[in-house]
């Protein structure tokens, strides 16, 4: 190898050295602040517990409201059934009264036309 090459290589090595980092390399690592992290997580837990309690209270209120509404519905359905039964009885009674009135009218007509009671009974049989 020529001497000029080794001189060139030495010059090259000295001019292109890696830059050193500034400051001490023995810096202490940043300590994790576990107490702060624990406090933050505990605040989050407390907040979530409060929200859950609020939601559960709302659910209980809704359940109570639902129960009340179902009770009112059953009561209303019973009243409707009772009214329908009364209406059916009233309709039957009215129909019976109408029939009775019609029969009386027919009897009066037949009696007015001169038929005897025995003849009317024969026609009814």
Order of alpha helices (4+ residues) and beta strands (2+ residues): alpha-alpha-alpha
